[in-house]
Amino acid sequence: MSDKSDISKRRRHASTGNDPVLLALGDQIRTARLANTMTQEELALVSGVGRELVIQLENGKPGVTLGKACRVLAALGLQLTALER
């Protein structure tokens, strides 16, 4: 797949909220939260964000700022890394 078509595909996924990268990130956040026996509210509290933001992240919704996503990841002992394609 060419770079242009890949970018176009990612934009289409991002606008519909079906981006596979965001969905995978959400799954990892949910799995880590449950492994730490935390509720969404508890994770939000220790991350300094609202529960709705945690829900958005776990559901792979676009629009969450990178800084807030990193705060949630840090609270779970995770970090954001670049993906190779």
PyMOL Python script that loads the backbone (N, CA, C, O; Angstrom):
from pymol import cmd

cmd.read_pdbstr("""\
ATOM      1  N   MET A   1       0.846  -1.173   0.000  1.00  0.00           N
ATOM      2  CA  MET A   1       0.000   0.000   0.000  1.00  0.00           C
ATOM      3  C   MET A   1       0.892   1.237   0.000  1.00  0.00           C
ATOM      4  O   MET A   1       1.872   1.301   0.741  1.00  0.00           O
ATOM      5  N   SER A   2       0.555   2.205  -0.821  1.00  0.00           N
ATOM      6  CA  SER A   2       1.365   3.411  -0.890  1.00  0.00           C
ATOM      7  C   SER A   2       1.145   4.277   0.342  1.00  0.00           C
ATOM      8  O   SER A   2       0.145   4.145   1.048  1.00  0.00           O
ATOM      9  N   ASP A   3       2.101   5.163   0.580  1.00  0.00           N
ATOM     10  CA  ASP A   3       1.996   6.061   1.731  1.00  0.00           C
ATOM     11  C   ASP A   3       0.751   6.939   1.646  1.00  0.00           C
ATOM     12  O   ASP A   3       0.081   7.167   2.653  1.00  0.00           O
ATOM     13  N   LYS A   4       0.436   7.439   0.430  1.00  0.00           N
ATOM     14  CA  LYS A   4      -0.729   8.317   0.273  1.00  0.00           C
ATOM     15  C   LYS A   4      -2.025   7.587   0.583  1.00  0.00           C
ATOM     16  O   LYS A   4      -2.893   8.127   1.268  1.00  0.00           O
ATOM     17  N   SER A   5      -2.164   6.367   0.086  1.00  0.00           N
ATOM     18  CA  SER A   5      -3.404   5.636   0.350  1.00  0.00           C
ATOM     19  C   SER A   5      -3.488   5.226   1.814  1.00  0.00           C
ATOM     20  O   SER A   5      -4.581   5.152   2.374  1.00  0.00           O
ATOM     21  N   ASP A   6      -2.338   4.957   2.441  1.00  0.00           N
ATOM     22  CA  ASP A   6      -2.324   4.617   3.866  1.00  0.00           C
ATOM     23  C   ASP A   6      -2.776   5.811   4.697  1.00  0.00           C
ATOM     24  O   ASP A   6      -3.560   5.659   5.634  1.00  0.00           O
ATOM     25  N   ILE A   7      -2.286   6.993   4.355  1.00  0.00           N
ATOM     26  CA  ILE A   7      -2.679   8.210   5.071  1.00  0.00           C
ATOM     27  C   ILE A   7      -4.172   8.467   4.880  1.00  0.00           C
ATOM     28  O   ILE A   7      -4.873   8.808   5.832  1.00  0.00           O
ATOM     29  N   SER A   8      -4.650   8.304   3.662  1.00  0.00           N
ATOM     30  CA  SER A   8      -6.073   8.503   3.384  1.00  0.00           C
ATOM     31  C   SER A   8      -6.925   7.522   4.181  1.00  0.00           C
ATOM     32  O   SER A   8      -7.962   7.896   4.727  1.00  0.00           O
ATOM     33  N   LYS A   9      -6.490   6.278   4.245  1.00  0.00           N
ATOM     34  CA  LYS A   9      -7.224   5.256   4.992  1.00  0.00           C
ATOM     35  C   LYS A   9      -7.253   5.601   6.481  1.00  0.00           C
ATOM     36  O   LYS A   9      -8.293   5.465   7.126  1.00  0.00           O
ATOM     37  N   ARG A  10      -6.113   6.049   7.036  1.00  0.00           N
ATOM     38  CA  ARG A  10      -6.046   6.415   8.451  1.00  0.00           C
ATOM     39  C   ARG A  10      -6.965   7.597   8.737  1.00  0.00           C
ATOM     40  O   ARG A  10      -7.636   7.618   9.769  1.00  0.00           O
ATOM     41  N   ARG A  11      -7.007   8.577   7.844  1.00  0.00           N
ATOM     42  CA  ARG A  11      -7.897   9.726   8.047  1.00  0.00           C
ATOM     43  C   ARG A  11      -9.352   9.282   8.067  1.00  0.00           C
ATOM     44  O   ARG A  11     -10.138   9.753   8.889  1.00  0.00           O
ATOM     45  N   ARG A  12      -9.708   8.380   7.167  1.00  0.00           N
ATOM     46  CA  ARG A  12     -11.080   7.885   7.104  1.00  0.00           C
ATOM     47  C   ARG A  12     -11.432   7.153   8.393  1.00  0.00           C
ATOM     48  O   ARG A  12     -12.515   7.351   8.942  1.00  0.00           O
ATOM     49  N   HIS A  13     -10.515   6.301   8.885  1.00  0.00           N
ATOM     50  CA  HIS A  13     -10.747   5.586  10.141  1.00  0.00           C
ATOM     51  C   HIS A  13     -10.852   6.566  11.310  1.00  0.00           C
ATOM     52  O   HIS A  13     -11.721   6.417  12.169  1.00  0.00           O
ATOM     53  N   ALA A  14      -9.972   7.564  11.342  1.00  0.00           N
ATOM     54  CA  ALA A  14      -9.972   8.521  12.452  1.00  0.00           C
ATOM     55  C   ALA A  14     -11.278   9.301  12.497  1.00  0.00           C
ATOM     56  O   ALA A  14     -11.804   9.573  13.576  1.00  0.00           O
ATOM     57  N   SER A  15     -11.798   9.659  11.336  1.00  0.00           N
ATOM     58  CA  SER A  15     -13.027  10.453  11.327  1.00  0.00           C
ATOM     59  C   SER A  15     -14.241   9.638  11.753  1.00  0.00           C
ATOM     60  O   SER A  15     -15.221  10.204  12.238  1.00  0.00           O
ATOM     61  N   THR A  16     -14.194   8.322  11.579  1.00  0.00           N
ATOM     62  CA  THR A  16     -15.326   7.475  11.968  1.00  0.00           C
ATOM     63  C   THR A  16     -15.153   6.867  13.353  1.00  0.00           C
ATOM     64  O   THR A  16     -16.080   6.250  13.878  1.00  0.00           O
ATOM     65  N   GLY A  17     -13.973   7.034  13.949  1.00  0.00           N
ATOM     66  CA  GLY A  17     -13.731   6.449  15.264  1.00  0.00           C
ATOM     67  C   GLY A  17     -13.411   4.971  15.206  1.00  0.00           C
ATOM     68  O   GLY A  17     -13.509   4.278  16.218  1.00  0.00           O
ATOM     69  N   ASN A  18     -13.028   4.474  14.033  1.00  0.00           N
ATOM     70  CA  ASN A  18     -12.699   3.064  13.873  1.00  0.00           C
ATOM     71  C   ASN A  18     -11.230   2.851  13.551  1.00  0.00           C
ATOM     72  O   ASN A  18     -10.885   1.892  12.861  1.00  0.00           O
ATOM     73  N   ASP A  19     -10.373   3.711  14.027  1.00  0.00           N
ATOM     74  CA  ASP A  19      -8.947   3.602  13.755  1.00  0.00           C
ATOM     75  C   ASP A  19      -8.387   2.385  14.488  1.00  0.00           C
ATOM     76  O   ASP A  19      -8.485   2.316  15.713  1.00  0.00           O
ATOM     77  N   PRO A  20      -7.802   1.425  13.772  1.00  0.00           N
ATOM     78  CA  PRO A  20      -7.305   0.211  14.422  1.00  0.00           C
ATOM     79  C   PRO A  20      -6.221   0.477  15.465  1.00  0.00           C
ATOM     80  O   PRO A  20      -6.114  -0.261  16.445  1.00  0.00           O
ATOM     81  N   VAL A  21      -5.418   1.519  15.265  1.00  0.00           N
ATOM     82  CA  VAL A  21      -4.375   1.842  16.247  1.00  0.00           C
ATOM     83  C   VAL A  21      -5.014   2.342  17.539  1.00  0.00           C
ATOM     84  O   VAL A  21      -4.611   1.934  18.628  1.00  0.00           O
ATOM     85  N   LEU A  22      -6.001   3.219  17.424  1.00  0.00           N
ATOM     86  CA  LEU A  22      -6.679   3.732  18.616  1.00  0.00           C
ATOM     87  C   LEU A  22      -7.463   2.632  19.326  1.00  0.00           C
ATOM     88  O   LEU A  22      -7.515   2.594  20.555  1.00  0.00           O
ATOM     89  N   LEU A  23      -8.069   1.741  18.552  1.00  0.00           N
ATOM     90  CA  LEU A  23      -8.798   0.620  19.157  1.00  0.00           C
ATOM     91  C   LEU A  23      -7.846  -0.307  19.909  1.00  0.00           C
ATOM     92  O   LEU A  23      -8.171  -0.779  20.998  1.00  0.00           O
ATOM     93  N   ALA A  24      -6.671  -0.570  19.334  1.00  0.00           N
ATOM     94  CA  ALA A  24      -5.677  -1.420  19.999  1.00  0.00           C
ATOM     95  C   ALA A  24      -5.158  -0.751  21.266  1.00  0.00           C
ATOM     96  O   ALA A  24      -4.972  -1.412  22.288  1.00  0.00           O
ATOM     97  N   LEU A  25      -4.922   0.563  21.203  1.00  0.00           N
ATOM     98  CA  LEU A  25      -4.481   1.300  22.388  1.00  0.00           C
ATOM     99  C   LEU A  25      -5.537   1.218  23.480  1.00  0.00           C
ATOM    100  O   LEU A  25      -5.215   0.995  24.648  1.00  0.00           O
ATOM    101  N   GLY A  26      -6.784   1.395  23.105  1.00  0.00           N
ATOM    102  CA  GLY A  26      -7.883   1.299  24.067  1.00  0.00           C
ATOM    103  C   GLY A  26      -7.956  -0.066  24.719  1.00  0.00           C
ATOM    104  O   GLY A  26      -8.183  -0.176  25.924  1.00  0.00           O
ATOM    105  N   ASP A  27      -7.764  -1.110  23.921  1.00  0.00           N
ATOM    106  CA  ASP A  27      -7.767  -2.472  24.471  1.00  0.00           C
ATOM    107  C   ASP A  27      -6.638  -2.661  25.477  1.00  0.00           C
ATOM    108  O   ASP A  27      -6.827  -3.284  26.522  1.00  0.00           O
ATOM    109  N   GLN A  28      -5.460  -2.120  25.158  1.00  0.00           N
ATOM    110  CA  GLN A  28      -4.323  -2.250  26.075  1.00  0.00           C
ATOM    111  C   GLN A  28      -4.567  -1.488  27.368  1.00  0.00           C
ATOM    112  O   GLN A  28      -4.216  -1.968  28.447  1.00  0.00           O
ATOM    113  N   ILE A  29      -5.157  -0.321  27.271  1.00  0.00           N
ATOM    114  CA  ILE A  29      -5.458   0.465  28.470  1.00  0.00           C
ATOM    115  C   ILE A  29      -6.473  -0.273  29.336  1.00  0.00           C
ATOM    116  O   ILE A  29      -6.288  -0.383  30.548  1.00  0.00           O
ATOM    117  N   ARG A  30      -7.539  -0.776  28.728  1.00  0.00           N
ATOM    118  CA  ARG A  30      -8.563  -1.512  29.479  1.00  0.00           C
ATOM    119  C   ARG A  30      -7.960  -2.762  30.144  1.00  0.00           C
ATOM    120  O   ARG A  30      -8.228  -3.035  31.314  1.00  0.00           O
ATOM    121  N   THR A  31      -7.155  -3.508  29.401  1.00  0.00           N
ATOM    122  CA  THR A  31      -6.529  -4.720  29.937  1.00  0.00           C
ATOM    123  C   THR A  31      -5.629  -4.389  31.123  1.00  0.00           C
ATOM    124  O   THR A  31      -5.663  -5.082  32.140  1.00  0.00           O
ATOM    125  N   ALA A  32      -4.825  -3.333  30.998  1.00  0.00           N
ATOM    126  CA  ALA A  32      -3.930  -2.934  32.091  1.00  0.00           C
ATOM    127  C   ALA A  32      -4.726  -2.445  33.296  1.00  0.00           C
ATOM    128  O   ALA A  32      -4.375  -2.744  34.438  1.00  0.00           O
ATOM    129  N   ARG A  33      -5.789  -1.698  33.046  1.00  0.00           N
ATOM    130  CA  ARG A  33      -6.623  -1.201  34.153  1.00  0.00           C
ATOM    131  C   ARG A  33      -7.235  -2.362  34.921  1.00  0.00           C
ATOM    132  O   ARG A  33      -7.204  -2.382  36.152  1.00  0.00           O
ATOM    133  N   LEU A  34      -7.784  -3.314  34.210  1.00  0.00           N
ATOM    134  CA  LEU A  34      -8.409  -4.468  34.864  1.00  0.00           C
ATOM    135  C   LEU A  34      -7.374  -5.340  35.570  1.00  0.00           C
ATOM    136  O   LEU A  34      -7.651  -5.889  36.636  1.00  0.00           O
ATOM    137  N   ALA A  35      -6.187  -5.470  34.986  1.00  0.00           N
ATOM    138  CA  ALA A  35      -5.115  -6.237  35.628  1.00  0.00           C
ATOM    139  C   ALA A  35      -4.689  -5.593  36.943  1.00  0.00           C
ATOM    140  O   ALA A  35      -4.225  -6.274  37.858  1.00  0.00           O
ATOM    141  N   ASN A  36      -4.852  -4.275  37.026  1.00  0.00           N
ATOM    142  CA  ASN A  36      -4.534  -3.532  38.249  1.00  0.00           C
ATOM    143  C   ASN A  36      -5.756  -3.392  39.152  1.00  0.00           C
ATOM    144  O   ASN A  36      -5.733  -2.643  40.128  1.00  0.00           O
ATOM    145  N   THR A  37      -6.814  -4.112  38.824  1.00  0.00           N
ATOM    146  CA  THR A  37      -8.090  -4.088  39.561  1.00  0.00           C
ATOM    147  C   THR A  37      -8.555  -2.663  39.871  1.00  0.00           C
ATOM    148  O   THR A  37      -8.926  -2.338  40.999  1.00  0.00           O
ATOM    149  N   MET A  38      -8.521  -1.829  38.833  1.00  0.00           N
ATOM    150  CA  MET A  38      -8.958  -0.444  38.970  1.00  0.00           C
ATOM    151  C   MET A  38     -10.260  -0.246  38.215  1.00  0.00           C
ATOM    152  O   MET A  38     -10.490  -0.856  37.171  1.00  0.00           O
ATOM    153  N   THR A  39     -11.106   0.614  38.759  1.00  0.00           N
ATOM    154  CA  THR A  39     -12.290   1.045  38.019  1.00  0.00           C
ATOM    155  C   THR A  39     -11.877   2.190  37.099  1.00  0.00           C
ATOM    156  O   THR A  39     -10.789   2.749  37.238  1.00  0.00           O
ATOM    157  N   GLN A  40     -12.746   2.528  36.170  1.00  0.00           N
ATOM    158  CA  GLN A  40     -12.475   3.679  35.313  1.00  0.00           C
ATOM    159  C   GLN A  40     -12.370   4.947  36.151  1.00  0.00           C
ATOM    160  O   GLN A  40     -11.538   5.812  35.873  1.00  0.00           O
ATOM    161  N   GLU A  41     -13.199   5.058  37.163  1.00  0.00           N
ATOM    162  CA  GLU A  41     -13.174   6.230  38.044  1.00  0.00           C
ATOM    163  C   GLU A  41     -11.847   6.324  38.791  1.00  0.00           C
ATOM    164  O   GLU A  41     -11.277   7.408  38.910  1.00  0.00           O
ATOM    165  N   GLU A  42     -11.357   5.199  39.292  1.00  0.00           N
ATOM    166  CA  GLU A  42     -10.072   5.198  40.010  1.00  0.00           C
ATOM    167  C   GLU A  42      -8.929   5.582  39.084  1.00  0.00           C
ATOM    168  O   GLU A  42      -8.052   6.359  39.462  1.00  0.00           O
ATOM    169  N   LEU A  43      -8.937   5.038  37.872  1.00  0.00           N
ATOM    170  CA  LEU A  43      -7.888   5.384  36.909  1.00  0.00           C
ATOM    171  C   LEU A  43      -7.947   6.869  36.571  1.00  0.00           C
ATOM    172  O   LEU A  43      -6.913   7.530  36.482  1.00  0.00           O
ATOM    173  N   ALA A  44      -9.134   7.385  36.387  1.00  0.00           N
ATOM    174  CA  ALA A  44      -9.292   8.810  36.101  1.00  0.00           C
ATOM    175  C   ALA A  44      -8.737   9.656  37.243  1.00  0.00           C
ATOM    176  O   ALA A  44      -8.046  10.648  37.010  1.00  0.00           O
ATOM    177  N   LEU A  45      -9.039   9.263  38.464  1.00  0.00           N
ATOM    178  CA  LEU A  45      -8.590  10.016  39.634  1.00  0.00           C
ATOM    179  C   LEU A  45      -7.066  10.059  39.732  1.00  0.00           C
ATOM    180  O   LEU A  45      -6.486  11.129  39.920  1.00  0.00           O
ATOM    181  N   VAL A  46      -6.414   8.899  39.605  1.00  0.00           N
ATOM    182  CA  VAL A  46      -4.950   8.880  39.733  1.00  0.00           C
ATOM    183  C   VAL A  46      -4.261   9.501  38.519  1.00  0.00           C
ATOM    184  O   VAL A  46      -3.101   9.906  38.603  1.00  0.00           O
ATOM    185  N   SER A  47      -4.971   9.578  37.395  1.00  0.00           N
ATOM    186  CA  SER A  47      -4.407  10.179  36.185  1.00  0.00           C
ATOM    187  C   SER A  47      -4.635  11.682  36.128  1.00  0.00           C
ATOM    188  O   SER A  47      -3.965  12.391  35.376  1.00  0.00           O
ATOM    189  N   GLY A  48      -5.579  12.165  36.924  1.00  0.00           N
ATOM    190  CA  GLY A  48      -5.908  13.583  36.886  1.00  0.00           C
ATOM    191  C   GLY A  48      -6.754  13.962  35.681  1.00  0.00           C
ATOM    192  O   GLY A  48      -6.677  15.085  35.182  1.00  0.00           O
ATOM    193  N   VAL A  49      -7.566  13.007  35.216  1.00  0.00           N
ATOM    194  CA  VAL A  49      -8.463  13.261  34.088  1.00  0.00           C
ATOM    195  C   VAL A  49      -9.871  12.843  34.493  1.00  0.00           C
ATOM    196  O   VAL A  49     -10.068  12.273  35.566  1.00  0.00           O
ATOM    197  N   GLY A  50     -10.832  13.120  33.649  1.00  0.00           N
ATOM    198  CA  GLY A  50     -12.201  12.714  33.928  1.00  0.00           C
ATOM    199  C   GLY A  50     -12.469  11.276  33.496  1.00  0.00           C
ATOM    200  O   GLY A  50     -11.779  10.732  32.634  1.00  0.00           O
ATOM    201  N   ARG A  51     -13.479  10.675  34.111  1.00  0.00           N
ATOM    202  CA  ARG A  51     -13.848   9.295  33.769  1.00  0.00           C
ATOM    203  C   ARG A  51     -14.252   9.182  32.304  1.00  0.00           C
ATOM    204  O   ARG A  51     -13.950   8.183  31.651  1.00  0.00           O
ATOM    205  N   GLU A  52     -14.929  10.195  31.788  1.00  0.00           N
ATOM    206  CA  GLU A  52     -15.352  10.176  30.382  1.00  0.00           C
ATOM    207  C   GLU A  52     -14.151  10.052  29.445  1.00  0.00           C
ATOM    208  O   GLU A  52     -14.235   9.384  28.415  1.00  0.00           O
ATOM    209  N   LEU A  53     -13.042  10.688  29.794  1.00  0.00           N
ATOM    210  CA  LEU A  53     -11.843  10.589  28.970  1.00  0.00           C
ATOM    211  C   LEU A  53     -11.309   9.160  28.977  1.00  0.00           C
ATOM    212  O   LEU A  53     -10.891   8.653  27.936  1.00  0.00           O
ATOM    213  N   VAL A  54     -11.318   8.506  30.133  1.00  0.00           N
ATOM    214  CA  VAL A  54     -10.882   7.111  30.213  1.00  0.00           C
ATOM    215  C   VAL A  54     -11.776   6.246  29.329  1.00  0.00           C
ATOM    216  O   VAL A  54     -11.290   5.363  28.623  1.00  0.00           O
ATOM    217  N   ILE A  55     -13.066   6.496  29.369  1.00  0.00           N
ATOM    218  CA  ILE A  55     -14.011   5.746  28.532  1.00  0.00           C
ATOM    219  C   ILE A  55     -13.700   5.972  27.050  1.00  0.00           C
ATOM    220  O   ILE A  55     -13.684   5.025  26.264  1.00  0.00           O
ATOM    221  N   GLN A  56     -13.454   7.222  26.676  1.00  0.00           N
ATOM    222  CA  GLN A  56     -13.122   7.528  25.280  1.00  0.00           C
ATOM    223  C   GLN A  56     -11.855   6.799  24.845  1.00  0.00           C
ATOM    224  O   GLN A  56     -11.804   6.227  23.756  1.00  0.00           O
ATOM    225  N   LEU A  57     -10.838   6.820  25.695  1.00  0.00           N
ATOM    226  CA  LEU A  57      -9.592   6.119  25.371  1.00  0.00           C
ATOM    227  C   LEU A  57      -9.828   4.626  25.200  1.00  0.00           C
ATOM    228  O   LEU A  57      -9.384   4.034  24.217  1.00  0.00           O
ATOM    229  N   GLU A  58     -10.519   4.021  26.146  1.00  0.00           N
ATOM    230  CA  GLU A  58     -10.752   2.579  26.092  1.00  0.00           C
ATOM    231  C   GLU A  58     -11.577   2.177  24.871  1.00  0.00           C
ATOM    232  O   GLU A  58     -11.456   1.054  24.383  1.00  0.00           O
ATOM    233  N   ASN A  59     -12.402   3.079  24.385  1.00  0.00           N
ATOM    234  CA  ASN A  59     -13.232   2.795  23.215  1.00  0.00           C
ATOM    235  C   ASN A  59     -12.583   3.227  21.901  1.00  0.00           C
ATOM    236  O   ASN A  59     -13.203   3.138  20.841  1.00  0.00           O
ATOM    237  N   GLY A  60     -11.330   3.697  21.972  1.00  0.00           N
ATOM    238  CA  GLY A  60     -10.603   4.064  20.761  1.00  0.00           C
ATOM    239  C   GLY A  60     -11.126   5.290  20.055  1.00  0.00           C
ATOM    240  O   GLY A  60     -10.981   5.423  18.840  1.00  0.00           O
ATOM    241  N   LYS A  61     -11.735   6.193  20.810  1.00  0.00           N
ATOM    242  CA  LYS A  61     -12.299   7.401  20.209  1.00  0.00           C
ATOM    243  C   LYS A  61     -11.196   8.419  19.934  1.00  0.00           C
ATOM    244  O   LYS A  61     -10.306   8.606  20.764  1.00  0.00           O
ATOM    245  N   PRO A  62     -11.248   9.077  18.777  1.00  0.00           N
ATOM    246  CA  PRO A  62     -10.275  10.126  18.489  1.00  0.00           C
ATOM    247  C   PRO A  62     -10.611  11.384  19.282  1.00  0.00           C
ATOM    248  O   PRO A  62     -11.721  11.518  19.798  1.00  0.00           O
ATOM    249  N   GLY A  63      -9.675  12.285  19.376  1.00  0.00           N
ATOM    250  CA  GLY A  63      -9.944  13.569  20.002  1.00  0.00           C
ATOM    251  C   GLY A  63      -9.351  13.740  21.386  1.00  0.00           C
ATOM    252  O   GLY A  63      -9.365  14.847  21.925  1.00  0.00           O
ATOM    253  N   VAL A  64      -8.829  12.672  21.977  1.00  0.00           N
ATOM    254  CA  VAL A  64      -8.177  12.787  23.286  1.00  0.00           C
ATOM    255  C   VAL A  64      -6.784  13.359  23.051  1.00  0.00           C
ATOM    256  O   VAL A  64      -6.064  12.902  22.163  1.00  0.00           O
ATOM    257  N   THR A  65      -6.405  14.355  23.840  1.00  0.00           N
ATOM    258  CA  THR A  65      -5.082  14.949  23.642  1.00  0.00           C
ATOM    259  C   THR A  65      -3.994  13.952  24.018  1.00  0.00           C
ATOM    260  O   THR A  65      -4.181  13.092  24.879  1.00  0.00           O
ATOM    261  N   LEU A  66      -2.865  14.088  23.357  1.00  0.00           N
ATOM    262  CA  LEU A  66      -1.742  13.191  23.600  1.00  0.00           C
ATOM    263  C   LEU A  66      -1.262  13.293  25.043  1.00  0.00           C
ATOM    264  O   LEU A  66      -0.921  12.283  25.658  1.00  0.00           O
ATOM    265  N   GLY A  67      -1.233  14.498  25.579  1.00  0.00           N
ATOM    266  CA  GLY A  67      -0.792  14.685  26.959  1.00  0.00           C
ATOM    267  C   GLY A  67      -1.659  13.942  27.954  1.00  0.00           C
ATOM    268  O   GLY A  67      -1.150  13.304  28.876  1.00  0.00           O
ATOM    269  N   LYS A  68      -2.968  14.021  27.772  1.00  0.00           N
ATOM    270  CA  LYS A  68      -3.875  13.328  28.695  1.00  0.00           C
ATOM    271  C   LYS A  68      -3.785  11.819  28.516  1.00  0.00           C
ATOM    272  O   LYS A  68      -3.843  11.074  29.494  1.00  0.00           O
ATOM    273  N   ALA A  69      -3.644  11.365  27.279  1.00  0.00           N
ATOM    274  CA  ALA A  69      -3.486   9.927  27.042  1.00  0.00           C
ATOM    275  C   ALA A  69      -2.219   9.422  27.728  1.00  0.00           C
ATOM    276  O   ALA A  69      -2.218   8.341  28.318  1.00  0.00           O
ATOM    277  N   CYS A  70      -1.149  10.197  27.650  1.00  0.00           N
ATOM    278  CA  CYS A  70       0.111   9.798  28.293  1.00  0.00           C
ATOM    279  C   CYS A  70      -0.019   9.781  29.813  1.00  0.00           C
ATOM    280  O   CYS A  70       0.618   8.958  30.470  1.00  0.00           O
ATOM    281  N   ARG A  71      -0.827  10.670  30.383  1.00  0.00           N
ATOM    282  CA  ARG A  71      -1.049  10.656  31.838  1.00  0.00           C
ATOM    283  C   ARG A  71      -1.753   9.379  32.262  1.00  0.00           C
ATOM    284  O   ARG A  71      -1.420   8.799  33.295  1.00  0.00           O
ATOM    285  N   VAL A  72      -2.726   8.937  31.471  1.00  0.00           N
ATOM    286  CA  VAL A  72      -3.434   7.689  31.770  1.00  0.00           C
ATOM    287  C   VAL A  72      -2.476   6.510  31.641  1.00  0.00           C
ATOM    288  O   VAL A  72      -2.448   5.628  32.500  1.00  0.00           O
ATOM    289  N   LEU A  73      -1.697   6.499  30.572  1.00  0.00           N
ATOM    290  CA  LEU A  73      -0.729   5.415  30.381  1.00  0.00           C
ATOM    291  C   LEU A  73       0.270   5.363  31.535  1.00  0.00           C
ATOM    292  O   LEU A  73       0.578   4.285  32.042  1.00  0.00           O
ATOM    293  N   ALA A  74       0.776   6.521  31.948  1.00  0.00           N
ATOM    294  CA  ALA A  74       1.749   6.571  33.038  1.00  0.00           C
ATOM    295  C   ALA A  74       1.158   6.039  34.338  1.00  0.00           C
ATOM    296  O   ALA A  74       1.846   5.363  35.102  1.00  0.00           O
ATOM    297  N   ALA A  75      -0.101   6.337  34.589  1.00  0.00           N
ATOM    298  CA  ALA A  75      -0.761   5.851  35.805  1.00  0.00           C
ATOM    299  C   ALA A  75      -0.854   4.330  35.815  1.00  0.00           C
ATOM    300  O   ALA A  75      -0.964   3.713  36.875  1.00  0.00           O
ATOM    301  N   LEU A  76      -0.809   3.731  34.630  1.00  0.00           N
ATOM    302  CA  LEU A  76      -0.865   2.270  34.514  1.00  0.00           C
ATOM    303  C   LEU A  76       0.524   1.650  34.368  1.00  0.00           C
ATOM    304  O   LEU A  76       0.657   0.435  34.220  1.00  0.00           O
ATOM    305  N   GLY A  77       1.557   2.495  34.409  1.00  0.00           N
ATOM    306  CA  GLY A  77       2.918   1.994  34.241  1.00  0.00           C
ATOM    307  C   GLY A  77       3.257   1.693  32.792  1.00  0.00           C
ATOM    308  O   GLY A  77       4.169   0.916  32.510  1.00  0.00           O
ATOM    309  N   LEU A  78       2.518   2.312  31.869  1.00  0.00           N
ATOM    310  CA  LEU A  78       2.742   2.105  30.439  1.00  0.00           C
ATOM    311  C   LEU A  78       3.290   3.379  29.827  1.00  0.00           C
ATOM    312  O   LEU A  78       3.227   4.452  30.429  1.00  0.00           O
ATOM    313  N   GLN A  79       3.831   3.248  28.620  1.00  0.00           N
ATOM    314  CA  GLN A  79       4.267   4.428  27.889  1.00  0.00           C
ATOM    315  C   GLN A  79       3.930   4.267  26.418  1.00  0.00           C
ATOM    316  O   GLN A  79       3.792   3.150  25.919  1.00  0.00           O
ATOM    317  N   LEU A  80       3.802   5.376  25.739  1.00  0.00           N
ATOM    318  CA  LEU A  80       3.476   5.389  24.324  1.00  0.00           C
ATOM    319  C   LEU A  80       4.768   5.241  23.534  1.00  0.00           C
ATOM    320  O   LEU A  80       5.736   5.962  23.776  1.00  0.00           O
ATOM    321  N   THR A  81       4.784   4.314  22.600  1.00  0.00           N
ATOM    322  CA  THR A  81       5.952   4.135  21.736  1.00  0.00           C
ATOM    323  C   THR A  81       5.502   4.177  20.284  1.00  0.00           C
ATOM    324  O   THR A  81       4.347   3.887  19.973  1.00  0.00           O
ATOM    325  N   ALA A  82       6.413   4.536  19.411  1.00  0.00           N
ATOM    326  CA  ALA A  82       6.098   4.592  17.983  1.00  0.00           C
ATOM    327  C   ALA A  82       5.970   3.183  17.424  1.00  0.00           C
ATOM    328  O   ALA A  82       6.703   2.273  17.810  1.00  0.00           O
ATOM    329  N   LEU A  83       5.034   3.026  16.517  1.00  0.00           N
ATOM    330  CA  LEU A  83       4.827   1.739  15.861  1.00  0.00           C
ATOM    331  C   LEU A  83       5.557   1.724  14.528  1.00  0.00           C
ATOM    332  O   LEU A  83       5.516   2.703  13.782  1.00  0.00           O
ATOM    333  N   GLU A  84       6.222   0.624  14.230  1.00  0.00           N
ATOM    334  CA  GLU A  84       6.839   0.467  12.916  1.00  0.00           C
ATOM    335  C   GLU A  84       5.849  -0.220  12.007  1.00  0.00           C
ATOM    336  O   GLU A  84       5.083  -1.080  12.441  1.00  0.00           O
ATOM    337  N   ARG A  85       5.865   0.158  10.754  1.00  0.00           N
ATOM    338  CA  ARG A  85       4.950  -0.464   9.777  1.00  0.00           C
ATOM    339  C   ARG A  85       5.737  -1.134   8.703  1.00  0.00           C
ATOM    340  O   ARG A  85       5.158  -1.716   7.785  1.00  0.00           O
TER     341      ARG A  85
END
""", "prot")
cmd.dss("prot")
cmd.show_as("cartoon", "prot")
cmd.util.cbc("prot")
cmd.orient("prot")
